[in-house]
Each structure stands twice: as structure tokens, then as C-alpha cells.
């Protein structure tokens, strides 16, 4: 299941974080990072999925 979340995180980073932790602080941080730049959003999403 983590592989699917990582693939979704590459395509749409907030979706991967949402599937992992739901709507919470990490989700909103990821949305802000994705708005500032697509790559920081991906890095944050993969980090969240890999550490939980």
C-alpha cells in the first residue's frame, strides 16, 4: 500500500499525505509546500509516508 501512496504523492502530493494521516497539520503543511513549489511538496509527502 505504501508504494501506491508514494506514486500518488508524486502525482499529487497532498493526496498521498491525506491517505496517510488524514486532514491534520501535516496535510496543511504539505498543501502550503506544494503551493510554494511542486518539488518541496513531493519531498515532504514521501517523507511523511516513509516515516509513518
Secondary structure, 3 states (H helix, E strand, C coil): CHHHHHHHHHHCHHHHHHHHHCCCHHHHHHHHHHHHCHHHHHHHHHHHHHHC
